[in-house]
Amino acid sequence: MRTLGQWARDEREKLSGYTLRARMRYFWQYYRLWIIGIGFVLAFTVYALWNYFTVPGDIHFYAIFSNTYAQLGTGSDFYNGFVEKAEYDLTKGVVEIDCTNYCKPSGRAMGNAYYEKLISMLDSGVDDIWVAESEDVIAVGEAGRLMDLTRGENAQALTRYADRFVYCTPLDEEYSTEPVAIGIDLTGTVLSQGTYSPYPNGAVLGINAYTKRFDQVLLFLSYLIPEKS
């Protein structure tokens, strides 16, 4: 079996009388799979290094707003105001406010790519909160994907929003046969007021039952609904 050095000498002797174009054609004909493979590895390595050094590796907060054409995401006054209030360092993590989700869980949502994305983001715990019209939040809350705001270790921190709670009866009767609080009414907030509001007919905020960043959810709620002085 030839060593790498022997292979290189043999190839060099074989190509000694070839023109540059002929050499390139030869290498492409016999070694193109190696060339493509090495190129892929190099490209992936460059991408991985760029991603490691330039893209934040953590999520500070993730929100999904359904069925609005308002600009609430990166660069908007709404987004910048929240980032400033929360004092996030965007070089160390990302704040994502996705307002390009269009689905009606209260209607025929199955097969809708936006709905599938919403559910996967909730079930995986990536998304922290979801904002939509009341009937849609209730439809998702009935399935148990939204936090019960009156139970568990986080309930005490949410008591100041109790007058805004939105209720639904769970489909799982073993959990409860009585209505439970699954959302916070956002009437009177910046999302329902002004000449161009994202939800002029009102909206409800649901907290993902699987959120890993409840403290950041509280920051967002205090941004939307400031405490009365």
Backbone bond lengths (Angstrom), bond angles and torsions (degrees), N, CA, C in turn:
res aa  C-N    CA-C-N  psi(-1)  N-CA   C-N-CA  omega(-1)  CA-C   N-CA-C  phi
1 M - - - 1.472 - - 1.523 109.80 -
2 R 1.340 115.80 129.40 1.460 119.93 -178.43 1.523 111.92 -70.08
3 T 1.333 113.30 142.89 1.468 118.10 172.67 1.516 108.54 -80.45
4 L 1.332 115.77 168.48 1.462 120.32 178.89 1.527 111.03 -60.14
5 G 1.363 116.26 -38.38 1.457 120.04 179.29 1.520 112.13 -65.23
6 Q 1.344 116.13 -42.05 1.456 119.87 177.79 1.515 111.78 -64.06
7 W 1.346 115.94 -42.16 1.479 119.99 177.93 1.526 110.52 -59.27
8 A 1.339 117.00 -43.72 1.460 120.57 -178.81 1.530 111.06 -63.98
9 R 1.349 117.79 -40.01 1.472 120.83 179.35 1.525 110.51 -66.55
10 D 1.330 115.98 -42.94 1.470 119.68 -179.38 1.530 110.65 -62.84
11 E 1.335 116.24 -43.09 1.458 119.85 -179.41 1.533 110.24 -66.21
12 R 1.307 116.84 -39.19 1.461 120.97 -179.32 1.534 110.60 -64.10
13 E 1.339 116.66 -43.24 1.465 120.31 178.28 1.531 110.57 -65.64
14 K 1.327 116.23 -40.42 1.467 120.89 -178.16 1.532 110.78 -63.27
15 L 1.322 116.61 -35.06 1.462 120.96 -174.21 1.525 113.35 -98.69
16 S 1.324 116.65 6.79 1.459 120.10 -173.69 1.538 112.60 -60.55
17 G 1.312 117.47 -31.38 1.462 119.67 -178.69 1.514 114.06 -99.55
18 Y 1.357 117.27 7.42 1.463 121.46 -177.32 1.533 110.12 -86.44
19 T 1.336 114.98 149.40 1.465 119.54 169.91 1.524 108.90 -75.58
20 L 1.349 116.61 167.98 1.464 120.22 -179.89 1.517 110.94 -60.44
21 R 1.324 117.26 -42.54 1.468 120.18 -179.84 1.523 110.82 -64.43
22 A 1.328 116.51 -40.19 1.465 120.22 179.75 1.531 110.71 -65.98
23 R 1.342 116.11 -38.10 1.463 119.74 177.57 1.522 111.08 -62.80
24 M 1.335 115.96 -43.65 1.456 120.05 179.57 1.519 110.74 -63.71
25 R 1.346 116.87 -40.80 1.456 120.19 179.00 1.526 111.19 -64.91
26 Y 1.323 115.84 -38.97 1.468 120.98 179.15 1.535 110.61 -62.61
27 F 1.327 115.33 -50.14 1.472 118.69 -178.54 1.517 111.34 -62.87
28 W 1.327 117.30 -38.76 1.461 119.40 -179.90 1.530 111.28 -67.43
29 Q 1.330 115.38 -36.97 1.458 119.33 -178.65 1.524 112.20 -68.56
30 Y 1.335 117.41 -40.94 1.463 120.92 -173.14 1.546 113.83 -99.40
31 Y 1.319 116.53 -21.19 1.472 118.21 -173.08 1.535 113.05 -128.70
32 R 1.328 115.66 19.51 1.470 117.22 -175.72 1.522 112.85 -62.64
33 L 1.342 118.02 -35.54 1.472 119.14 178.96 1.527 110.84 -64.03
34 W 1.340 115.69 -39.56 1.457 119.15 176.27 1.525 110.90 -65.55
35 I 1.321 116.15 -41.87 1.463 120.36 -179.30 1.527 110.61 -62.76
36 I 1.342 115.91 -45.35 1.467 120.13 179.06 1.523 110.57 -63.57
37 G 1.342 115.83 -43.84 1.460 119.76 -179.45 1.517 112.92 -62.42
38 I 1.337 115.54 -46.06 1.460 119.52 179.30 1.523 110.78 -65.08
39 G 1.349 115.75 -39.14 1.466 119.41 177.84 1.519 111.79 -61.98
40 F 1.345 115.96 -39.99 1.461 119.97 178.79 1.519 110.65 -64.60
41 V 1.348 116.11 -44.14 1.467 120.03 179.92 1.517 111.07 -61.69
42 L 1.332 116.27 -42.97 1.468 120.34 179.92 1.528 110.70 -64.91
43 A 1.336 116.02 -43.70 1.469 119.86 -179.88 1.523 110.82 -63.23
44 F 1.337 115.93 -43.17 1.459 119.62 179.42 1.525 111.10 -64.75
45 T 1.340 116.17 -39.24 1.470 120.03 179.38 1.522 111.05 -63.61
46 V 1.336 116.27 -44.20 1.468 120.71 177.90 1.519 110.28 -61.53
47 Y 1.354 116.22 -44.68 1.465 119.97 179.47 1.521 111.40 -62.40
48 A 1.340 116.43 -44.31 1.462 120.44 -179.01 1.526 111.30 -62.60
49 L 1.329 116.11 -41.67 1.465 119.52 179.20 1.519 110.74 -66.67
50 W 1.332 116.30 -43.23 1.467 120.03 177.97 1.524 110.44 -61.40
51 N 1.335 116.09 -43.77 1.456 120.63 -179.47 1.524 111.01 -63.92
52 Y 1.326 116.31 -39.23 1.471 121.13 -177.94 1.519 111.24 -66.53
53 F 1.341 116.36 -41.18 1.460 119.63 -173.38 1.521 113.97 -90.44
54 T 1.342 118.09 -17.34 1.469 118.76 -174.72 1.522 114.59 -117.40
55 V 1.318 118.89 -24.45 1.464 120.84 -176.50 1.525 109.61 -101.36
56 P 1.335 117.69 125.98 1.468 119.92 178.75 1.519 111.09 -56.93
57 G 1.311 115.41 142.12 1.447 119.26 -175.04 1.512 113.97 -98.04
58 D 1.311 118.25 11.30 1.453 120.59 -176.31 1.514 108.90 -135.82
59 I 1.325 116.05 160.34 1.459 121.65 174.95 1.522 107.73 -110.75
60 H 1.331 116.50 120.79 1.465 120.09 174.66 1.531 110.26 -75.48
61 F 1.339 114.97 -43.55 1.469 119.46 -174.76 1.526 107.99 -163.35
62 Y 1.348 115.61 143.29 1.466 120.51 179.86 1.526 108.96 -136.32
63 A 1.325 115.94 127.73 1.463 120.94 -179.42 1.519 109.80 -134.19
64 I 1.327 115.89 146.48 1.459 121.78 174.08 1.522 108.78 -122.10
65 F 1.314 116.34 128.77 1.457 123.58 175.38 1.528 107.51 -113.12
66 S 1.325 117.28 120.48 1.457 120.44 -178.23 1.526 112.23 -99.88
67 N 1.328 114.02 144.66 1.465 122.19 170.87 1.522 114.12 61.80
68 T 1.316 115.92 47.27 1.457 121.09 171.75 1.518 108.41 -141.58
69 Y 1.313 115.96 144.38 1.467 121.06 177.06 1.520 110.91 -101.52
70 A 1.310 116.54 8.39 1.464 120.54 179.53 1.518 110.72 -70.03
71 Q 1.326 115.79 148.61 1.456 121.82 176.73 1.531 108.60 -87.93
72 L 1.325 115.97 101.05 1.459 121.36 -177.64 1.523 112.11 -116.98
73 G 1.320 115.81 -8.17 1.451 120.63 -174.16 1.516 114.14 -86.36
74 T 1.321 115.45 -160.68 1.462 123.46 -174.65 1.522 112.34 -46.98
75 G 1.330 115.38 128.18 1.451 121.37 177.39 1.516 114.78 92.90
76 S 1.332 117.60 -14.79 1.469 119.94 -179.57 1.528 110.31 -78.63
77 D 1.330 115.67 160.54 1.467 119.87 177.37 1.526 110.46 -61.17
78 F 1.339 115.98 -38.16 1.467 120.77 179.37 1.530 110.36 -61.17
79 Y 1.304 116.29 -47.96 1.466 122.55 179.95 1.523 111.14 -63.59
80 N 1.319 115.86 -49.76 1.467 120.05 -177.27 1.520 111.62 -63.17
81 G 1.336 116.24 -36.78 1.459 119.96 179.05 1.514 112.09 -63.64
82 F 1.339 116.30 -40.78 1.463 119.61 179.08 1.526 111.48 -68.92
83 V 1.333 116.92 -44.35 1.465 120.47 179.77 1.526 110.50 -59.59
84 E 1.337 115.35 -40.33 1.470 119.72 179.52 1.519 110.97 -67.11
85 K 1.325 116.65 -43.86 1.473 120.16 -179.30 1.526 110.81 -63.16
86 A 1.324 116.46 -42.90 1.460 120.86 -177.19 1.529 112.41 -79.77
87 E 1.337 116.44 -11.59 1.470 122.31 179.89 1.526 111.50 57.91
88 Y 1.314 115.68 45.73 1.457 120.32 178.57 1.526 110.59 -76.81
89 D 1.308 116.13 143.28 1.458 122.68 172.17 1.525 106.90 -98.81
90 L 1.342 116.75 103.87 1.452 120.75 -174.46 1.527 113.05 -75.16
91 T 1.321 117.54 -3.07 1.462 119.15 172.87 1.518 110.84 -84.26
92 K 1.313 116.55 -11.86 1.460 120.88 -177.93 1.522 113.10 -112.65
93 G 1.303 117.46 -7.91 1.453 120.80 -179.82 1.516 109.92 -173.77
94 V 1.315 116.17 167.04 1.457 121.07 -176.76 1.524 111.38 -110.15
95 V 1.310 114.55 150.72 1.463 122.70 169.77 1.515 105.58 -116.78
96 E 1.311 117.05 117.35 1.457 121.31 -177.47 1.521 109.68 -114.48
97 I 1.329 115.71 121.79 1.463 121.75 172.50 1.521 106.06 -120.03
98 D 1.313 115.29 101.23 1.462 122.35 -176.01 1.519 109.52 -92.58
99 C 1.332 115.84 109.67 1.469 119.20 178.96 1.531 110.11 -114.34
100 T 1.318 116.33 30.98 1.465 121.55 178.06 1.523 109.46 -119.11
101 N 1.312 115.97 45.93 1.457 121.39 -179.89 1.527 108.28 -119.71
102 Y 1.320 116.70 123.99 1.462 120.41 -174.45 1.528 109.93 -130.25
103 C 1.319 115.59 102.24 1.457 120.68 178.52 1.522 108.97 -158.35
104 K 1.331 115.07 157.31 1.466 121.13 179.88 1.523 108.91 -124.66
105 P 1.330 117.73 87.72 1.469 119.86 178.93 1.520 113.31 -58.22
106 S 1.326 116.68 -23.50 1.466 119.65 179.21 1.526 111.48 -78.00
107 G 1.324 116.92 -9.65 1.461 121.59 177.96 1.512 110.57 -114.99
108 R 1.322 115.83 -136.98 1.462 120.97 178.83 1.521 108.71 -93.42
109 A 1.316 115.62 96.39 1.463 120.13 -175.33 1.522 113.06 -103.89
110 M 1.325 118.16 -22.40 1.457 120.63 -176.62 1.524 110.31 -60.62
111 G 1.328 115.22 133.54 1.451 119.76 -178.60 1.510 113.34 91.42
112 N 1.330 116.90 -10.72 1.458 121.34 177.19 1.528 108.48 -81.28
113 A 1.338 116.75 123.31 1.467 120.51 -175.82 1.524 111.64 -62.35
114 Y 1.332 117.31 -34.96 1.465 120.48 179.29 1.529 110.74 -66.67
115 Y 1.329 115.32 -38.85 1.463 119.70 178.56 1.526 110.47 -65.95
116 E 1.331 115.83 -44.28 1.461 119.59 179.31 1.528 110.52 -60.76
117 K 1.328 116.73 -39.84 1.465 119.89 178.04 1.523 110.52 -64.48
118 L 1.333 116.63 -45.29 1.463 120.95 179.47 1.522 110.79 -56.36
119 I 1.323 116.55 -49.76 1.462 120.76 -177.58 1.524 111.10 -64.10
120 S 1.324 117.43 -41.42 1.465 119.74 -179.95 1.517 111.27 -65.98
121 M 1.335 117.50 -36.85 1.461 121.20 179.19 1.522 110.83 -69.08
122 L 1.321 116.54 -35.58 1.464 120.36 177.02 1.526 110.46 -70.33
123 D 1.323 116.66 -49.54 1.465 120.73 -175.43 1.525 112.56 -65.35
124 S 1.327 116.95 -29.61 1.464 120.29 -179.47 1.519 112.62 -84.58
125 G 1.343 117.28 -9.05 1.458 120.77 179.88 1.515 113.76 79.89
126 V 1.340 117.78 8.64 1.468 120.44 178.72 1.521 110.23 -72.61
127 D 1.315 116.08 -47.84 1.460 120.72 -179.94 1.525 110.15 -77.41
128 D 1.341 116.05 139.86 1.471 120.55 179.90 1.520 112.45 -97.31
129 I 1.318 116.52 -45.08 1.474 119.45 -179.84 1.521 109.34 -136.90
130 W 1.327 114.11 157.38 1.461 120.36 177.89 1.520 107.63 -133.46
131 V 1.323 116.64 134.09 1.458 122.27 179.32 1.522 109.17 -120.22
132 A 1.321 115.34 130.14 1.463 120.87 178.16 1.526 107.67 -161.09
133 E 1.327 116.13 -178.81 1.459 119.73 177.05 1.530 109.53 -69.86
134 S 1.317 115.18 157.43 1.458 122.50 -170.32 1.519 113.84 -52.39
135 E 1.340 117.67 -48.48 1.463 119.86 -174.51 1.524 112.44 -65.18
136 D 1.324 116.86 -29.19 1.460 119.84 179.61 1.520 111.49 -76.27
137 V 1.323 116.63 -41.85 1.459 120.48 177.31 1.529 109.99 -63.11
138 I 1.304 116.94 -40.40 1.465 121.10 178.22 1.528 110.65 -61.94
139 A 1.337 116.97 -41.48 1.464 120.68 -178.90 1.527 111.56 -61.47
140 V 1.336 116.81 -39.65 1.464 120.55 178.70 1.529 110.37 -76.57
141 G 1.333 116.24 -36.22 1.463 120.75 178.54 1.511 112.55 -63.64
142 E 1.315 117.47 -34.14 1.472 120.93 179.10 1.520 111.83 -61.39
143 A 1.332 115.79 -28.78 1.466 120.18 -177.98 1.520 112.46 -84.57
144 G 1.345 117.31 -1.38 1.460 120.81 175.41 1.513 115.17 87.33
145 R 1.323 117.81 13.66 1.472 119.71 -177.90 1.524 112.54 -88.06
146 L 1.308 117.37 -9.26 1.457 120.39 -179.05 1.531 110.00 -111.53
147 M 1.301 115.65 146.97 1.456 121.97 -175.39 1.529 111.49 -62.64
148 D 1.324 115.78 136.83 1.460 121.52 170.33 1.526 106.30 -77.48
149 L 1.315 116.23 112.02 1.460 121.16 -169.70 1.522 113.85 -74.96
150 T 1.308 117.77 -7.54 1.466 120.38 -178.13 1.523 112.87 -111.33
151 R 1.331 117.06 3.22 1.463 120.20 -179.69 1.523 109.93 -127.16
152 G 1.320 114.23 158.62 1.453 119.28 174.10 1.518 113.51 88.66
153 E 1.320 114.70 -179.22 1.457 121.41 -173.22 1.523 113.46 -69.32
154 N 1.327 117.90 -17.68 1.460 120.66 -177.25 1.528 113.50 -96.37
155 A 1.314 116.63 -4.98 1.465 120.19 -173.24 1.529 112.53 -60.37
156 Q 1.323 117.36 -41.32 1.460 120.69 -176.61 1.527 111.31 -60.48
157 A 1.313 117.04 -37.91 1.467 120.90 -177.82 1.520 112.56 -69.42
158 L 1.340 117.17 -13.60 1.461 120.59 -176.62 1.518 113.63 -105.14
159 T 1.317 116.90 2.46 1.465 119.54 -174.52 1.528 112.71 -61.99
160 R 1.312 118.05 -28.74 1.468 118.87 -177.87 1.532 112.32 -69.33
161 Y 1.339 116.38 -12.06 1.467 119.90 177.53 1.529 111.64 -101.89
162 A 1.338 116.99 10.00 1.468 121.07 -172.40 1.527 112.85 -58.46
163 D 1.325 117.18 -32.23 1.468 119.40 -179.28 1.525 112.09 -73.88
164 R 1.321 116.91 -5.89 1.461 121.68 178.80 1.531 112.59 -109.88
165 F 1.323 117.43 1.00 1.457 119.84 -175.15 1.529 111.61 -61.26
166 V 1.330 114.37 140.70 1.462 122.82 174.46 1.529 106.86 -112.59
167 Y 1.322 116.34 135.40 1.462 121.06 -171.79 1.531 112.18 -114.78
168 C 1.324 114.38 155.18 1.455 121.02 170.45 1.521 108.63 -151.54
169 T 1.316 116.37 160.06 1.466 120.96 177.82 1.522 108.79 -95.81
170 P 1.322 118.31 121.36 1.469 121.18 -177.48 1.522 112.53 -60.67
171 L 1.326 115.89 147.47 1.462 120.61 174.50 1.523 110.20 -70.12
172 D 1.327 116.09 -28.05 1.468 121.34 178.52 1.532 108.90 -84.41
173 E 1.307 115.86 101.64 1.459 120.39 -177.05 1.527 112.14 -67.92
174 E 1.324 117.28 -21.31 1.458 119.24 177.87 1.530 110.79 -69.42
175 Y 1.327 116.68 -26.47 1.461 119.31 177.42 1.529 109.85 -76.87
176 S 1.327 115.54 -48.78 1.468 119.36 178.36 1.525 109.83 -168.88
177 T 1.317 114.51 143.52 1.471 119.12 172.62 1.516 110.26 -102.67
178 E 1.329 116.25 -0.15 1.450 122.87 178.21 1.531 109.87 -107.75
179 P 1.332 117.93 156.52 1.462 120.47 178.25 1.534 111.70 -60.17
180 V 1.319 115.80 141.78 1.464 121.48 176.57 1.526 108.55 -123.62
181 A 1.335 115.81 154.24 1.468 121.09 -178.89 1.520 109.78 -80.72
182 I 1.343 116.34 119.86 1.466 119.84 -177.66 1.539 112.64 -125.36
183 G 1.325 116.67 1.05 1.458 117.83 -178.46 1.508 112.47 -156.12
184 I 1.339 114.71 166.12 1.466 121.96 179.20 1.522 108.12 -122.59
185 D 1.315 116.30 120.08 1.461 122.74 -179.61 1.528 109.99 -67.02
186 L 1.324 116.65 129.99 1.464 121.31 -176.89 1.526 112.85 -104.02
187 T 1.325 116.47 18.70 1.463 120.14 175.91 1.520 109.82 -59.06
188 G 1.314 116.61 135.67 1.463 120.94 178.11 1.513 113.91 87.74
189 T 1.327 117.68 -1.49 1.460 120.90 177.54 1.531 109.32 -94.74
190 V 1.323 116.35 -179.98 1.470 120.08 -179.40 1.525 111.71 -63.42
191 L 1.316 117.41 -16.22 1.465 120.10 -179.75 1.520 113.04 -82.43
192 S 1.311 117.39 -7.28 1.473 119.55 179.82 1.516 112.53 -131.35
193 Q 1.316 117.30 11.56 1.460 120.93 -178.29 1.521 110.83 -128.31
194 G 1.304 116.46 161.13 1.453 120.70 176.61 1.517 111.63 102.75
195 T 1.317 115.65 171.29 1.458 120.74 -177.29 1.527 111.60 -70.08
196 Y 1.320 117.09 -29.32 1.466 120.13 175.98 1.520 108.60 -135.55
197 S 1.313 115.39 89.96 1.457 119.61 -177.97 1.526 108.82 -102.05
198 P 1.317 117.50 147.21 1.461 121.07 -179.89 1.525 113.85 -60.27
199 Y 1.348 116.28 -34.83 1.460 120.87 -177.49 1.531 109.31 -134.42
200 P 1.326 118.13 77.88 1.470 120.06 -177.42 1.524 113.50 -62.72
201 N 1.336 117.22 -22.35 1.462 120.51 179.27 1.525 112.48 -96.72
202 G 1.337 115.75 10.97 1.456 120.31 178.27 1.517 112.25 95.50
203 A 1.309 114.99 156.55 1.460 121.31 179.71 1.520 109.44 -148.68
204 V 1.316 115.25 164.85 1.463 121.97 179.81 1.524 108.14 -128.52
205 L 1.319 115.33 140.47 1.466 121.12 177.32 1.524 108.90 -103.80
206 G 1.324 115.37 125.37 1.462 120.68 174.44 1.515 109.77 -109.53
207 I 1.317 117.12 140.11 1.464 121.88 178.03 1.524 108.42 -97.65
208 N 1.310 116.21 128.29 1.456 120.74 179.88 1.528 110.45 -57.91
209 A 1.308 116.28 128.08 1.468 120.72 179.74 1.526 111.58 -61.83
210 Y 1.344 116.92 -19.57 1.470 121.09 -177.13 1.523 112.66 -110.41
211 T 1.337 117.10 17.65 1.464 118.57 -179.32 1.523 111.46 -60.28
212 K 1.322 114.67 143.37 1.464 120.68 176.82 1.524 111.30 -103.16
213 R 1.357 115.94 0.47 1.467 120.02 -173.67 1.535 110.63 -131.86
214 F 1.319 115.71 57.61 1.460 119.12 -177.01 1.526 111.70 -63.09
215 D 1.328 118.17 -34.32 1.457 120.42 178.75 1.524 111.28 -62.43
216 Q 1.339 116.89 -33.08 1.462 120.24 177.75 1.527 111.02 -75.39
217 V 1.315 116.40 -30.17 1.465 120.68 174.08 1.532 109.88 -61.58
218 L 1.331 115.94 -42.55 1.468 119.72 178.57 1.529 111.07 -62.85
219 L 1.329 116.93 -37.58 1.464 120.03 176.46 1.520 110.84 -62.04
220 F 1.328 115.98 -42.54 1.462 119.65 -179.65 1.524 111.19 -66.56
221 L 1.322 116.50 -40.32 1.464 120.03 177.80 1.528 111.48 -62.63
222 S 1.331 116.53 -39.35 1.469 119.63 179.49 1.520 110.85 -69.60
223 Y 1.325 116.70 -24.51 1.472 121.28 175.18 1.529 110.45 -73.08
224 L 1.347 116.37 -42.59 1.451 120.56 179.90 1.523 112.44 -74.41
225 I 1.340 115.47 -39.13 1.463 120.42 -174.51 1.537 108.02 -127.72
226 P 1.314 117.79 80.63 1.477 120.35 -178.39 1.526 111.47 -60.21
227 E 1.316 116.14 145.93 1.460 121.11 176.91 1.515 109.77 -65.89
228 K 1.317 114.86 138.96 1.467 118.92 178.06 1.512 109.36 -73.68
229 S 1.340 115.70 133.92 1.462 119.65 -179.98 1.519 110.87 -80.21
